[in-house]
Amino acid sequence: MRHRVKSKKLNRDEAHLEAMTRNLVTSIILYEKVKTTESKAKLVKPIVERLITKTKQQTLPVATRYLNAYLLDKNATKKLTRELLGKYKDKNSGFLRITPLGYRAGDAASMVQIELI
């Protein structure tokens, strides 16, 4: 039974799911716009929002250590702490937007674009 299970598995084992989400979160921060499936975007959105919020609340060295522990690229940490935090200093939430793009040709998966606002 899946009582009180908060996240989806997306038909992957635990290690693959963790690696995929960390890769996608890093890509969203680096490129600010990523095209992916709707279920992956819905899985990743709260994680990115939580990272941005926690980074805003902490001092710079603590936030850098926190981000380096999760993100896979040091450039993503630098970009978030140096560029994006100034952009979001007056905003409390709603840092991401999910825009539907239609369906993928191969398997008809619902595609979306997830981007930083």
C-alpha positions, 0 to 999 in steps of 0.5 A, a space after each residue: 500500500 502507498 499510504 502517506 507516500 508523498 512523491 511519485 516513483 515514475 517507474 524508476 528505482 530509488 537511485 535512478 529517481 534521485 539522480 534524475 531529479 538532481 540532474 533536472 534541478 541542476 539543469 533548470 537552475 543553469 539554463 532557466 528553461 527546460 523542456 520535459 514531461 509533465 510528471 517530471 516537472 511536477 515532481 521537480 517544481 517543489 524541490 527547486 522552489 524549496 532550494 531557492 527559499 532556503 538559499 534566501 533564508 540562510 547566509 551565503 556560506 551556509 547556502 553554498 554548502 547546502 546547494 553544493 550538497 544537492 546540485 551536481 554542478 558548482 556553476 549552478 550554485 554560483 548562478 543561484 547565489 550570485 544572479 538569481 537571488 537578487 532577482 527573487 529577493 522581493 518574491 516569497 514563492 512562485 519562482 517557476 512556471 510550467 507551460 504545456 507544449 503539447 504531446 511528444 510524437 513518439 509516445 504521446 507523453 504530455 510535454 511541458 516547459 518549466 522555467 524560472 520566472 
